[in-house]
Amino acid sequence: MTMPPDDIPVFDLDCRACPRLAAFLDAVHVKHPTYHARPVPAFGASQPKLLIVGLAPGMHGANRSGRPFTGDTAGILLYQTLHQFGYASAAESVSLDDGLQLIDCRITNAVKCLPPSNKPEPGEIHACNRFLAAELAALPADACILALGQIAHQAVLRALDLKRKDYPFTHASAYHLPNGRRLVSSYHCSRYNTQTRRLTPEMFAAVFNLIQAKD
């Protein structure tokens, strides 16, 4: 395991590096005073065998609950599949106090703050990449990384200082990285992708079979 540099925190709950995101969260907090409405920390094992990287918190999901993919439709297929493959103690993630535990698994996002219209700008993705880089540096040497969607896939490559052309994004792609870890990627389990069946439960399960095959 390689620890992140001391001057780069893995997470900062008070980060306001992106003015647009900070102002948006301030406005969301006024409208929804019970929402978390701050950067959302990673959730799960401290030394995971599997790190899942999503895009960003959802308005009424992680941004409300304070836990990735918790309380919205994007988390339904994810947690069902995690439970199916032994990575979660339950098949549903509802709230911080629901008792759910992840097993050898950790979930984070490429962008820690809720973006307007669920669309972070390139500069915001880049600004948050230092936190992802620190998270990746702290992973065990044999960990696998699952990127949900092209933006998360590219954010992982940026954080590892790898060229996108050498590791193109496709659904169910799997790459052995120079540091010995593996990068597996999937379509994002968003409501749009699941409702249009661009991503089906069978397709998502196949991705996890690929992760556990370790070929």
PyMOL commands that set and color helices and strands:
alter all, ss='L'
color gray80, all
select helices_A, chain A and resi 19-31+62-65+74-84+116-118+122-137+150-159+164-166+191-195+201-213
alter helices_A, ss='H'
color red, helices_A
select strands_A, chain A and resi 43-44+50-54+105-109+144-148+173-176+182-186
alter strands_A, ss='S'
color yellow, strands_A
deselect
rebuild
show_as cartoon
